[in-house]
Amino acid sequence: MSLWPELLGLDFAMRRVDAGAIATRALVAGPEDGAPLLFLHGTGGHLESHLANVRAHAAHFRCYLIDMLGHGYTARPACDYTIDAHIDHILAFLDAVGAQRAHMSGESFGGWVAARLAARHPGRVGRLVLNTAGGRTNNLEANARLRDLSLKAVREPSRDSVRARLEWLFHDKTKVTDDLVETRYRIYSQPGFATAMERICCLLEPDKRPAMMLTDDELRAIRAPTLVVWTSHDPQGAVSVGKGFATLIPDARLEVMEGCGHWPQFEDHATFDRLSLAHLLG
């Protein structure tokens, strides 16, 4: 699957949004009067992580795909890229586009951020999709592997090192296309991006990660109706981790996608879109 042909014939715009003085790259699609839906990517990701899902969701919602703080082509301020810093950036983005309340779909790290935001700011979140969300495991081996692949891909940027980083996300490695590799290669080759990635990877450090992890009480505090999407081959945690999210969040249910890794919204976008829309449309 190629990335941009997914948007052919769709009315969309690429924008720079001033989100609390952070110049933020955003793709916007869907009816202007539609309920806002914000897609959040994972560690080291970018808005293209959800391009395969835009067409289906933009038929119903005002969709915003963003490069999160320090990621993609969004500004990279000299600060620690903690969960709190990402929450502040997202709230500033929502304010900038005039969205007092938005549905949120977060993948991996994006799900971690969205879950904490929903717990702390319940009035800002409508419905919630947590897709292989982070923040509940501290798998030292998996974290070290992801950190090493991420840093190598930016310190020694090549299409091979970027492909290796992307293949970590997929169960079916053949779905890592040349188009996807080229997109991430160009992002990772930007001047100064290696420094940004070092800040991004603070969440993978064994001495820093535990203090930022989601607690049971935080998950119990989430009031947004929540869909938890997990997969049969997630590299960060077994299905039991997804069950933990769904058990603790009061109004949540779990769906397990077979034959997928850490990027089910891309690896099997048709199934993901069906599950996501059934939930978001209530």
C-alpha positions, 0 to 999 in steps of 0.5 A: 500500500502506498501512502498518498494515493489513499487520499486521492479524491479526498478534500484535505489540507496540510497546515502549520498550526501555532500550538502554544508557540509550537509550529505543528504540522497537521493534516486536516480532513472531513466536514468542518462541522464534524465532531473533532477527531485527533489521531496520535502516533507512537514514539518516533512516529509522524502523522503518516502513521494514520494516513490509511485511516483518514478516508473512512473516518473523514466521512464522519468526523473532522479529522486532525492528524498531527506530528506530536511535539518534537516529531515529524516536521513539528518544532523541536524545542529544547526540553524534556519530551515528557508525557506532561509536555505532550499533553500541554502541546495537544491541549494547545493544538485543540485550543488553536483549532477551536476544539473544546472537546475531541475524540482521540485515537492514540497508537502506542505512545499516543495512546499513553498520552491520550489516556493520561489526558483523558484522566486529567482533563475529562471535559476535553475528551469525547470517545477514546481509542487506545491502540496498543497503548503504552504506559503499562509495561516496562519490558526492558529488553523490548525498550532497549531494542526499540531505543537502539533501533530508533537512535541508529535510524537517526544517527546513521540515517539510511533506508536500511536502518529506517526499514529495520526500525519500521519492521519492528512495528509489523508482524508481516514485514512485507507490509513495510513499503518503500513509500513508507521507508522513504517518508520516514527516512526523509523525516529522520534525515532532517538536521538536528533530528538525532538530538530530538530523538534522544529526547523522545527516547527518554520514555524508554530509559529504565530509570525514567520510564517507571515514574511516567507510567499509567497508574491503576487510579488514572485508568479508573478515572477515565470517563470517556467511553473507550475502545482498547485495541490489542493485537496477537503479536504486539512486541511490547506486551501480551493481550493480557496488557490490553485486558488490563486497560479494559478492566480498569477503565470503567466504560471500556471494551477490548478488541484483539486484532489477529495477525498484526503487530504494533501498527494494526491501524496500518497493517490491517486498516480495514479491520481497524477502521471498522472497529474504530468507527463502530465505537466512535459513532456510538 
